[in-house]
Amino acid sequence: MKVLVTGGAGFIAGNTVDLLLEKDFEVVVIDNFSTGFKELLNPKAEFFEGSFGDKKLLEKALQGIEAVIHFAAFSQVEESTRKEKEYWKNNVINSVVLLEEMQKKGIKKFVFSSSASVYGEPKKIPIKESAELNPVSPYGETKKTLEKILELYNSAFGLKSVSLRYFNAFGPKELHQPETHAIPNFINAVLKKEKINVFGDGKQVRDFVFVEDLAKAHVIALEKIEEFDFEVFNLGSGKGFSVNEVIEMIFRVSKKETEIDFLPERKGDPKKLTADISKAEKILGWAPETDLEKGIEKTLDFFKAELKL
Ligand SMILES: NC(=O)c1ccc[n+]([C@@H]2O[C@H](COP(=O)([O-])OP(=O)(O)OC[C@H]3O[C@@H](n4cnc5c(N)ncnc54)[C@H](O)[C@@H]3O)[C@@H](O)[C@H]2O)c1
């Protein structure tokens, strides 16, 4: 199958492109390097530099494509509160351009990177897909909106889509600049002998899912997409770890320690966020295979190599 991957020079897409190529999919990537990196591009994929919202580029990139996996987006929660217009334009308007161009070419399969941020502050833990959607950031709103649009594209045009709501992804190739995610920041601080900054008391619990497990879920979603109209799945580990537990684990696995600075709590940071992943287990037949400790080991190896340690 020939697949277009948007955002293929980014963290999660970069890992997924590697797996797709291993599994003999033909892969085409579009990326404009707004937050991605040339070094993350797999040279075996055909590459188009530019925006996935550029009709002329899509005209070329969509040739012969059977399915699209749409990762590209702006994805920093805090930034989205300051740059609401840019988030709306890139995550929603550009995505509609992509859907329209797919529609013109009769491409009917779409896998979408959604996010646990669609839920906002959950009323019940672990969170099920059926929970109320109450995003607290413009970023979360853009994901919720695109899910609704996908549902409408299914009833109007027969587009088959799967929306994957990731919880806290981590793993190799996470090179965001600036980095707002806990695990890569903690690992880099430990390796560079710098202070770790923790917002709040570190007792907040999150669901960390290893990026290679996420990549596998995308391949399964593609393989099964004919069975669905519009379907959403939580992708997490199904387990919760506090930020303090994660730091202890990084210290233990790396055999290194560093100072921890506890900063004021961030507004709107829920105390506990964990995924109910039973729907993905039952319907996709997907389950995470890499536990947090093993994942941290692999991520440490990646950053040691990056820092030439
Ligand atoms: N990282 C997480 O924990 C997490 C959690 C939930 C959801 N997500 C979602 O997963 C997706 C991938 O996240 P990531 O962490 O890998 O992000 P990333 O920033 O590493 O990757 C995004 C890629 O998209 C590209 N891009 C952005 N806008 C573009 C445009 N208009 N045209 C072409 N390329 C463009 C960027 O250059 C980058 O390479 C995003 O949609 C994000 O919202 C991520």
Ligand as a Chemical Component Dictionary entry (heavy atoms), coordinates in Angstrom:
data_LIG
# 
_chem_comp.id                   LIG 
_chem_comp.type                 NON-POLYMER 
_chem_comp.pdbx_formal_charge   0 
_chem_comp.three_letter_code    LIG 
# 
loop_
_chem_comp_atom.comp_id 
_chem_comp_atom.atom_id 
_chem_comp_atom.alt_atom_id 
_chem_comp_atom.type_symbol 
_chem_comp_atom.charge 
_chem_comp_atom.model_Cartn_x 
_chem_comp_atom.model_Cartn_y 
_chem_comp_atom.model_Cartn_z 
_chem_comp_atom.pdbx_ordinal 
LIG N1  N1  N 0  3.988  13.902 21.476 1  
LIG C1  C1  C 0  2.896  13.590 22.170 2  
LIG O1  O1  O 0  2.967  13.176 23.356 3  
LIG C2  C2  C 0  1.532  13.706 21.530 4  
LIG C3  C3  C 0  0.404  13.419 22.310 5  
LIG C4  C4  C 0  -0.847 13.516 21.712 6  
LIG C5  C5  C 0  -0.980 13.865 20.382 7  
LIG N2  N2  N 1  0.129  14.160 19.660 8  
LIG C6  C6  C 0  -0.049 14.519 18.239 9  
LIG O2  O2  O 0  0.774  13.683 17.452 10 
LIG C7  C7  C 0  1.223  14.376 16.283 11 
LIG C8  C8  C 0  2.730  14.285 16.199 12 
LIG O3  O3  O 0  3.287  14.837 17.388 13 
LIG P1  P1  P 0  4.864  14.904 17.610 14 
LIG O4  O4  O 0  5.086  15.017 19.070 15 
LIG O5  O5  O -1 5.526  13.836 16.826 16 
LIG O6  O6  O 0  5.146  16.348 16.952 17 
LIG P2  P2  P 0  6.376  16.880 16.081 18 
LIG O7  O7  O 0  6.351  18.367 16.256 19 
LIG O8  O8  O 0  7.639  16.150 16.418 20 
LIG O9  O9  O 0  5.957  16.486 14.604 21 
LIG C9  C9  C 0  5.085  17.250 13.825 22 
LIG C10 C10 C 0  5.682  17.345 12.434 23 
LIG O10 O10 O 0  4.736  18.016 11.593 24 
LIG C11 C11 C 0  5.433  18.975 10.806 25 
LIG N3  N3  N 0  4.442  20.007 10.420 26 
LIG C12 C12 C 0  3.716  20.817 11.217 27 
LIG N4  N4  N 0  2.918  21.601 10.472 28 
LIG C13 C13 C 0  3.153  21.281 9.175  29 
LIG C14 C14 C 0  2.627  21.734 7.926  30 
LIG N5  N5  N 0  1.692  22.688 7.834  31 
LIG N6  N6  N 0  3.073  21.124 6.797  32 
LIG C15 C15 C 0  4.014  20.138 6.841  33 
LIG N7  N7  N 0  4.549  19.683 7.982  34 
LIG C16 C16 C 0  4.119  20.257 9.132  35 
LIG C17 C17 C 0  6.556  19.470 11.680 36 
LIG O11 O11 O 0  7.627  20.050 10.971 37 
LIG C18 C18 C 0  6.972  18.167 12.381 38 
LIG O12 O12 O 0  7.943  17.465 11.652 39 
LIG C19 C19 C 0  0.680  15.798 16.412 40 
LIG O13 O13 O 0  -0.505 15.877 15.671 41 
LIG C20 C20 C 0  0.393  15.927 17.899 42 
LIG O14 O14 O 0  -0.630 16.857 18.133 43 
LIG C21 C21 C 0  1.386  14.097 20.201 44 
# 
loop_
_chem_comp_bond.comp_id 
_chem_comp_bond.atom_id_1 
_chem_comp_bond.atom_id_2 
_chem_comp_bond.value_order 
_chem_comp_bond.pdbx_ordinal 
LIG N1  C1  SING 1  
LIG C1  O1  DOUB 2  
LIG C1  C2  SING 3  
LIG C2  C3  SING 4  
LIG C2  C21 DOUB 5  
LIG C3  C4  DOUB 6  
LIG C4  C5  SING 7  
LIG C5  N2  DOUB 8  
LIG N2  C6  SING 9  
LIG N2  C21 SING 10 
LIG C6  O2  SING 11 
LIG C6  C20 SING 12 
LIG O2  C7  SING 13 
LIG C7  C8  SING 14 
LIG C7  C19 SING 15 
LIG C8  O3  SING 16 
LIG O3  P1  SING 17 
LIG P1  O4  DOUB 18 
LIG P1  O5  SING 19 
LIG P1  O6  SING 20 
LIG O6  P2  SING 21 
LIG P2  O7  DOUB 22 
LIG P2  O8  SING 23 
LIG P2  O9  SING 24 
LIG O9  C9  SING 25 
LIG C9  C10 SING 26 
LIG C10 O10 SING 27 
LIG C10 C18 SING 28 
LIG O10 C11 SING 29 
LIG C11 N3  SING 30 
LIG C11 C17 SING 31 
LIG N3  C12 SING 32 
LIG N3  C16 SING 33 
LIG C12 N4  DOUB 34 
LIG N4  C13 SING 35 
LIG C13 C14 SING 36 
LIG C13 C16 DOUB 37 
LIG C14 N5  SING 38 
LIG C14 N6  DOUB 39 
LIG N6  C15 SING 40 
LIG C15 N7  DOUB 41 
LIG N7  C16 SING 42 
LIG C17 O11 SING 43 
LIG C17 C18 SING 44 
LIG C18 O12 SING 45 
LIG C19 O13 SING 46 
LIG C19 C20 SING 47 
LIG C20 O14 SING 48 
# 
